Amino acid sequence: MRIATIGAGGWGTTLANLVAEKGFEVTIWAFEKDVADDINNNNMNSRFLPDSKLSKNLRSTNDLKEAVSNKDIIITAIPSPFLRDIAKKMAEHIDRNTIVISVTKGLEEVNGKFKRMSEILEEELNVKVVALSGPNHAEEVSRKAPSATVIASEHQDILPKVKKVLETDYFKVYPHDDPRGIEICGAIKNITAIAVGVCAGLNLGDNAKASIITLGLTEMSRVGRHFGAKRATFYGLAGVGDLVATCTSEYSRNRFVGMKLVEGKSFDEIKEEMHGMVAEGIKTTKSVYYLAKKEKLDLPLTNQVYKVLYEKKELKKAIKDLITLI
């Protein structure tokens, strides 16, 4: 099979390399020329995955047309703020029989309409899309630490093929029938991780963090039900599994944002410290806040994170207000 990954961040590179190590020839599209050159010349992605030697079956390009043309499977690992624009450009060259695997986590809000990442891809590309989500830190999967993930699609017939391409002895892939649920879980958990990062930065202890995580699970369920997700999804790998991993791991970019906010860092300063990586929770917080206002959803955690991020509410006051609600 001809396989491509669009996006050469840590997670995109990890999945591209995982598939390449299985013997497939994989093309990865990198926005940054130096990243593409590093992959091609050194079998490394020193900027986004510095500790991993990459397969020689993996090659990189800056040419989006070259990357997506004549491919059987395409993995999209584009940060959510840029996904629709990149998808529009992909649409000019993609084959309509291509299966697209979306690993982006977020929720788009435009003019009061809210779209999951797979919906964006289906709209722009007119192809069958599979959503992938779970407790999957690139740093751990890239070193072959035992991990599991969930794939789901409205098109159940393509899941066995995707599972076969992605699964290894260290990366277990579970097909699921609730793409809405796993995508909503993947978006909401990032908001919770920012709040947990604030708790960690303020040294509020494990009890406070556990309370925030519990509230995050409740909000995940409320938003998921609004979108028609299945209740069981929130208590599986893509739900509570990913929530716990993102809120507790040293690798979590969203938790990192919360900790840096405690230090008084601005968005620009935090972005610089992340060296080009994106914390999806910042944009998702705004989208979910607007959703809650429009649909009258009770989301106190999202409300407080929004006020901290966009209205400069004092951190300790936000956490205090949250704890009183638990």
Buried (B, 14 or more C-beta within 10 A) or exposed (E): EBBBBBBBBBBBBBBBBBBBBBEBBBBBBBBBEEBBEBBBEEBBBEBBBEEBEBBEBBBBBBEBEEBBBEBBBBBBBBBBBEBBEBBEBBBEBBBEEBBBBBBBBBBBBEEEEBBBBBBBBBBBBEBBBBBBBBBBBBBBBBEBEEBBBBBBBBEEEBBEBBBEBBBBEBBBBBBBEBBBBBBBBBBBBBBBBBBBBBBBBBEBEEEBBBBBBBBBBBBBBBBBBBBEBBEEBBEBBBBBBBBBBBBBBEBBBBBBBBBBBBEEBEEEEBBEEBEEBBBBBBBBBBBBBBBBEEEEBEBBBBBBBBBBBEEEBEBEEBBEBBBEEE
